[in-house]
């Protein structure tokens, strides 16, 4: 007597169909997920998530009008904080041009966003020079300065590295080129890398703005 398979034939067909169907579903789901990713529809930031970090908590410096400034002065706004110097040949102008493009792309929401530029070259970056430099990119940008000890302490707080490098009779300054984002409640949230795009910056800023209106 021949042995029949334990699973009757029609049921086996249905099993195969289910497997094929499941495979098709999985294949269809993949492009959806990656599209979601590209649109920022997932849960993550485009930059490095610093939510809850124990460093990069704030600063106490002087703005380019001579006023004492702390992070609390910018409560209610998303703060983009960046360290650099006026004579930077390439990286800082690129970062500031991008920040200006971010402000433009944000449209009316830019009114709730503030770029703060902390000089790592306070000896050469006078308040007047900083005012001119910021105005060249966006009149809404604010530069912060202090004595060399204050600047070093602030950089240390943000784990930002900078170092004078002699160039002939002068010097340049190598420095970390991250942009830190604070949410409107004044909490450190994100560090965006220099290589990231205007869209990446806008996505994370918008995310923090949207959070604060929930
Ligand atoms: Ni620079």
Boltz pocket constraint, residues with backbone or C-beta under 6 A from the ligand:
constraints:
  - pocket:
      binder: B
      contacts: [[A, 83], [A, 84], [A, 85], [A, 88], [A, 89], [A, 90], [A, 91], [A, 92], [A, 93], [A, 173], [A, 175]]
      max_distance: 6.0
